[in-house]
């Protein structure tokens, strides 16, 4: 099973890989390799059984990885070997997520989750992106989510912060003000 919780350890591995990626000017290539690998592992659970097996020698596991990872870049394969040697291969998904965060930050971008009752029109998306880019001073990529529990308005989640501009929130605030007197 792959661990998808970004931890201090997964951030350290992602930072090390990212530093190399910046130096070698292959940021997106490595990001793509990580995504492809994680997807392949999720689709083939037998792979992780082999990697986590106590009865299979590390060198045999490395051969399996080398056979499966058809990478033209030896450094990516070496990185995977380091994870294997250190018993951290199960954190490849969380390392990939941490790496994605580094890539976004490097290119001054951010992903923002936007929750609305109904799908936004293109005009609304353009206005929202423009306002968010001004607020955060970054290029904003929105991930739209339909939330049928909302009465209306918008709820924005970014970097573990919630900006709630929903009608529900406004009604709660009005209720609170009335109760205070």
C-alpha positions as CSV (number, residue, x, y, z in Angstrom):
1,X,0.0,0.0,0.0
2,X,1.3,3.4,-0.9
3,X,1.5,6.1,1.7
4,X,0.0,9.4,0.4
5,X,0.5,11.5,3.6
6,X,3.2,14.1,3.0
7,X,5.7,13.8,5.9
8,X,8.9,15.5,6.8
9,X,10.8,12.5,5.4
10,X,8.9,12.5,2.1
11,X,9.6,16.2,1.9
12,X,13.3,15.6,2.4
13,X,13.4,13.1,-0.4
14,X,11.4,15.3,-2.6
15,X,13.7,18.2,-1.9
16,X,16.8,16.2,-2.7
17,X,15.3,15.0,-6.0
18,X,14.0,18.5,-6.8
19,X,17.4,20.0,-6.2
20,X,18.9,17.6,-8.7
21,X,16.0,18.3,-11.2
22,X,16.7,22.0,-11.1
23,X,20.4,21.5,-11.5
24,X,19.8,19.1,-14.5
25,X,17.0,21.2,-15.9
26,X,14.6,18.3,-15.9
27,X,12.0,19.4,-13.4
28,X,8.9,18.3,-15.5
29,X,10.6,15.1,-16.7
30,X,11.1,13.9,-13.2
31,X,7.6,15.0,-12.2
32,X,6.2,13.0,-15.0
33,X,8.3,10.0,-14.2
34,X,7.0,10.1,-10.6
35,X,3.4,10.4,-11.7
36,X,3.7,7.5,-14.2
37,X,5.4,5.3,-11.6
38,X,2.8,6.0,-8.9
39,X,0.0,5.3,-11.3
40,X,1.6,2.1,-12.4
41,X,2.1,0.9,-8.9
42,X,-1.5,1.7,-8.0
43,X,-2.7,-0.3,-10.9
44,X,-0.4,-3.3,-10.1
45,X,-0.5,-4.1,-6.4
46,X,1.7,-7.1,-7.0
47,X,4.6,-4.8,-7.6
48,X,4.4,-3.4,-4.0
49,X,4.1,-7.0,-2.7
50,X,7.5,-7.8,-4.3
51,X,9.1,-4.5,-3.1
52,X,7.9,-5.0,0.5
53,X,8.6,-8.7,0.7
54,X,11.1,-9.7,3.4
55,X,12.0,-12.9,1.5
56,X,13.3,-11.2,-1.7
57,X,16.8,-9.8,-1.6
58,X,17.3,-6.1,-2.2
59,X,19.4,-6.7,-5.3
60,X,16.6,-8.8,-6.8
61,X,14.1,-6.0,-6.0
62,X,16.4,-3.6,-7.8
63,X,16.4,-5.8,-10.9
64,X,12.6,-5.8,-10.8
65,X,12.6,-2.0,-10.6
66,X,15.1,-1.7,-13.4
67,X,13.1,-4.0,-15.6
68,X,9.9,-2.1,-15.0
69,X,11.2,1.4,-15.0
70,X,12.2,2.1,-18.5
71,X,13.9,5.3,-17.7
72,X,16.6,6.8,-19.9
73,X,17.9,8.6,-16.9
74,X,20.1,6.6,-14.5
75,X,19.7,9.1,-11.7
76,X,15.9,8.5,-11.5
77,X,16.6,4.7,-11.2
78,X,19.3,5.5,-8.6
79,X,16.9,7.6,-6.6
80,X,14.4,4.6,-6.5
81,X,17.3,2.4,-5.4
82,X,18.0,4.8,-2.5
83,X,14.4,4.6,-1.5
84,X,14.5,0.9,-1.6
85,X,17.8,0.7,0.4
86,X,16.4,3.0,3.1
87,X,13.0,1.2,3.3
88,X,11.1,4.2,2.0
89,X,9.8,2.9,-1.3
90,X,6.3,2.8,0.1
91,X,6.5,6.6,0.4
92,X,6.9,7.2,-3.4
93,X,3.3,8.6,-3.7
94,X,3.9,11.1,-0.8
95,X,7.3,12.0,-2.3
96,X,5.5,12.6,-5.6
97,X,3.0,14.9,-3.9
98,X,5.7,16.8,-2.1
99,X,7.6,17.1,-5.4
100,X,4.5,18.5,-7.1
101,X,4.3,21.2,-4.4
102,X,7.9,22.2,-5.0
103,X,7.3,22.4,-8.7
104,X,4.3,24.7,-8.2
105,X,6.3,26.9,-5.9
106,X,9.3,27.0,-8.2
107,X,7.1,28.2,-11.1
108,X,5.2,30.6,-8.8
109,X,1.9,28.7,-9.3
110,X,-0.7,27.4,-6.9
111,X,-3.7,25.1,-7.1
112,X,-6.9,26.3,-5.5
113,X,-9.9,24.1,-4.8
114,X,-13.1,26.0,-5.6
115,X,-16.4,24.6,-4.2
116,X,-19.7,25.9,-5.7
117,X,-23.3,24.7,-5.9
118,X,-23.2,24.9,-9.7
119,X,-20.5,24.8,-12.3
120,X,-18.9,28.2,-12.9
121,X,-19.2,29.8,-16.3
122,X,-16.1,30.6,-18.2
123,X,-16.6,34.3,-17.4
124,X,-16.9,33.5,-13.7
125,X,-13.8,31.3,-13.8
126,X,-11.8,34.1,-15.5
127,X,-12.8,36.7,-13.0
128,X,-12.2,34.3,-10.1
129,X,-8.7,33.4,-11.4
130,X,-7.9,37.0,-11.9
131,X,-8.9,38.0,-8.4
132,X,-7.0,35.1,-6.8
133,X,-3.9,35.8,-8.8
134,X,-4.0,39.4,-7.5
135,X,-4.6,38.2,-4.0
136,X,-1.9,35.5,-3.9
137,X,0.5,37.1,-6.5
138,X,0.8,33.7,-8.2
139,X,-0.5,32.0,-11.3
140,X,-3.6,30.2,-10.1
141,X,-4.9,26.9,-11.3
142,X,-8.4,26.2,-10.1
143,X,-9.8,22.8,-9.4
144,X,-13.6,23.1,-9.5
145,X,-15.8,21.0,-7.3
146,X,-19.6,20.9,-7.2
147,X,-20.9,20.8,-3.7
148,X,-24.7,20.3,-3.6
149,X,-24.8,21.0,0.2
150,X,-24.0,24.7,-0.5
151,X,-26.9,27.1,-0.9
152,X,-24.8,29.3,-3.2
153,X,-21.7,31.4,-3.3
154,X,-18.2,30.0,-3.3
155,X,-15.8,28.3,-0.9
156,X,-12.1,28.4,-1.7
157,X,-9.5,26.1,-0.2
158,X,-5.8,26.8,-0.7
159,X,-2.7,25.8,1.3
160,X,-5.0,24.4,4.1
161,X,-6.8,27.7,4.4
162,X,-10.5,28.1,3.8
163,X,-11.9,31.3,2.3
164,X,-15.7,30.8,2.7
165,X,-17.8,33.2,0.7
166,X,-20.8,30.9,0.6
167,X,-24.3,31.9,1.4
168,X,-24.2,29.3,4.2
169,X,-21.3,31.1,5.8
170,X,-23.0,34.5,5.5
171,X,-26.2,33.1,7.1
172,X,-24.2,31.6,9.9
173,X,-22.5,35.0,10.5
174,X,-25.8,36.8,10.4
175,X,-27.3,34.4,12.9
176,X,-24.2,34.8,15.2
177,X,-24.6,38.6,15.0
178,X,-28.3,38.4,15.9
179,X,-27.6,36.2,18.8
180,X,-25.0,38.6,20.2
181,X,-27.6,41.3,20.2
